[in-house]
Amino acid sequence: MVVLQFAWGGGPNNVHLPHMHYENAFCYVGTHDNETAAGWWADGGAGARDRAYLESYLGEAAAADVPGAFLRAAMASVARTSIVMMQDVLRLGNEARMNTPGRAEGNWAWRVTAAAAAGGAGAGAGGAGGAAGGADKVGAVWRTYAAEARELRALAHVYDRLPQGARYEEPVEQKKEKEAEV
């Protein structure tokens, strides 16, 4: 198990750094016990040395979208399996944190909800409601997160992580942009 949030301290031989990953590993951006990637960067979990090393390793542009940089690094890892938290895909801060070790209450409440999908917020506490209208609510969630799904599928394609035999179909809007450039 390698965790990208743990990579930035300890120097160039830190096993969590992408160049140190190994094939028979699970590469995580963070775990259920960590801050979200955006929260880690914005709320001080990433110290000054972590920030400087991350920017030198992943490039200065990574600081503008740390969760995105971590998603790309996880997908590019030689580790056979990459696991990402939905909170990082959605670029959410620590308000969407899953668990805080040592805290007795308020953990495990974060959910992607249909209510959040309708409001465009992306996350919330609690469930998606009762059985009535459940399919419509689930559909609303997936429609809301279609851009994130396309981003992950494109990363899976670029880094050869699609299931064997699966095809990558470029989103229509990207095809139109490329055709317009020609």
BELFEN-V787048 format. One record per helix or strand. SS is the DSSP state (H for helix, E for strand). FROM is the first residue (numbers start at 1). LEN is the number of residues. Records with the same first field share a line. If there is no record, write none. Layout:
SS->FROM-LEN / FROM-LEN
//
This chain:
E->2-2 / 26-3 / 81-3 / 110-2 / 124-2
H->4-3 / 18-3 / 37-6 / 48-11 / 60-17 / 86-4 / 94-3 / 114-6 / 134-11 / 146-13 / 172-10
//
